[in-house]
């Protein structure tokens, strides 16, 4: 239960800072990370440490490639790793599935409701034509730039998992 409370507090803070400043701060993540490892070690010894490390590693692994390719911020990677350290590998894997779904809906909404919808639809048609005729278009510039607060999707995925798995579980 304590891990759930810490997780919800951290997720709430990270959603606010990610929406406001597009940042997830280490000052929030690192103390919670220390708590996660200490809590699991003190409650289950070596098995607890293994539980926390496995969750941390899986959370890190899920987002490390998008981060290395420049599509994800380091704060997002650390936040998902924290989710894994607090809740374990099974939880972080499930949360990542919901995170991806929520992130996809967010991206679609941004594309549809951001200025220039007509140009975006024309660009999508252009890409489809290029794919059909195996032409490689130059995708650099306006169409590939822009970020959105993926911490919101991470928090949403973790919150959905907490809700579906039940507050008292874990």
C-alpha positions in Angstrom: 0.0 0.0 0.0 2.9 2.4 0.8 4.3 1.9 -2.7 0.9 2.8 -4.2 0.7 6.0 -2.2 4.3 7.0 -3.2 3.6 6.1 -6.8 0.4 8.2 -6.9 2.1 11.2 -5.3 5.0 11.0 -7.7 2.8 10.6 -10.7 0.7 13.6 -9.7 3.7 15.8 -9.3 5.2 14.6 -12.5 2.0 15.1 -14.5 1.8 18.7 -13.2 5.5 19.5 -14.0 5.4 17.8 -17.3 2.3 19.7 -18.4 3.6 23.0 -17.1 7.3 22.8 -17.9 7.7 19.7 -20.1 10.1 18.3 -17.4 10.1 15.5 -14.9 12.5 16.5 -12.2 15.2 14.3 -10.6 14.3 15.9 -7.2 11.0 14.0 -7.4 12.2 10.7 -9.0 15.4 10.0 -7.1 14.0 10.1 -3.5 11.1 7.9 -4.6 13.6 5.5 -6.2 15.6 5.3 -2.9 12.3 4.6 -1.1 11.3 1.9 -3.6 14.6 0.0 -3.2 14.7 0.4 0.6 11.1 -0.5 1.1 11.4 -3.7 -0.9 14.7 -4.7 0.7 13.4 -4.1 4.2 10.1 -5.9 3.6 11.5 -8.9 1.6 15.3 -8.9 1.8 17.2 -10.1 -1.3 13.9 -11.2 -3.0 12.6 -7.7 -2.5 15.7 -6.2 -4.0 15.4 -8.6 -7.0 11.7 -7.6 -7.4 12.6 -3.9 -7.4 15.6 -4.3 -9.7 13.8 -6.4 -12.2 10.9 -3.9 -12.4 13.4 -1.0 -12.6 15.3 -2.7 -15.4 12.2 -3.5 -17.4 10.8 0.0 -17.0 14.2 1.4 -18.2 14.4 -1.1 -21.1 11.0 -0.3 -22.4 11.8 3.4 -23.1 15.6 3.4 -23.6 15.5 2.9 -27.4 13.0 5.8 -28.0 15.2 7.9 -25.7 18.4 7.0 -27.6 16.6 7.9 -30.8 15.7 11.3 -29.5 11.9 10.7 -29.2 11.7 10.6 -25.5 13.1 12.6 -22.6 15.3 11.2 -19.9 12.7 12.1 -17.3 10.1 9.9 -19.0 12.6 6.9 -19.0 13.4 7.5 -15.3 9.7 7.8 -14.4 8.8 4.4 -16.0 11.9 2.9 -14.3 10.6 4.2 -11.0 7.2 2.7 -11.7 8.9 -0.7 -12.2 11.1 -0.2 -9.0 8.0 0.5 -6.9 5.5 -2.0 -8.4 7.6 -4.7 -10.1 8.1 -6.1 -13.6 4.7 -7.5 -14.2 3.0 -4.2 -13.2 5.4 -2.0 -15.3 4.9 -4.2 -18.4 1.1 -3.9 -18.1 1.4 -0.2 -17.4 3.5 0.2 -20.5 0.8 -1.3 -22.6 -1.8 1.2 -21.3 0.8 3.9 -21.5 1.3 3.2 -25.2 -2.5 3.3 -25.8 -2.9 6.5 -23.9 0.2 8.0 -25.6 -1.3 7.1 -29.0 -4.6 8.7 -28.3 -2.7 11.8 -27.0 -0.6 12.0 -30.2 -3.6 11.5 -32.4 -5.5 14.3 -30.6 -2.6 16.6 -30.9 -2.3 16.0 -34.6 -6.0 16.4 -35.2 -6.6 19.4 -33.0 -3.4 21.4 -33.5 -3.3 24.2 -36.0 -2.9 23.2 -39.5 -5.1 20.1 -39.7 -5.6 20.5 -43.4 -1.9 20.5 -44.1 -1.4 17.5 -41.8 -4.0 15.5 -43.7 -2.4 16.5 -47.0 1.0 15.4 -45.6 -0.5 12.1 -44.5 -1.8 11.5 -48.0 1.6 12.4 -49.4 3.2 9.8 -47.1 0.7 7.2 -48.2 1.5 7.9 -51.8 5.2 7.7 -51.2 4.8 4.4 -49.4 2.7 3.0 -52.3 5.3 3.9 -54.9 8.3 3.2 -52.6 9.5 6.7 -52.6 11.5 7.9 -49.6 10.3 11.4 -48.7 12.4 13.9 -46.7 10.6 13.9 -43.3 12.7 16.4 -41.5 11.4 19.7 -40.3 8.0 20.8 -39.1 6.2 17.5 -39.5 8.6 15.6 -37.3 9.2 18.2 -34.6 7.2 18.9 -31.5 7.0 17.1 -28.2 4.2 16.3 -26.0 4.2 15.5 -22.3 4.6 11.7 -22.3 4.8 11.7 -18.6 1.0 12.1 -18.7 0.7 8.8 -20.7 3.1 7.0 -18.3 1.0 8.3 -15.3 -2.2 7.3 -17.0 -0.9 3.8 -17.8 0.2 3.3 -14.2 -3.0 4.7 -12.8 -5.1 2.4 -15.0 -3.0 -0.6 -13.8 -3.5 0.4 -10.2 -7.2 0.6 -10.7 -7.5 -2.6 -12.7 -5.3 -4.6 -10.4 -6.9 -3.2 -7.3 -5.5 -0.8 -4.8 -4.6 -3.4 -2.1 -2.8 -5.8 -4.5 1.0 -5.9 -4.5 
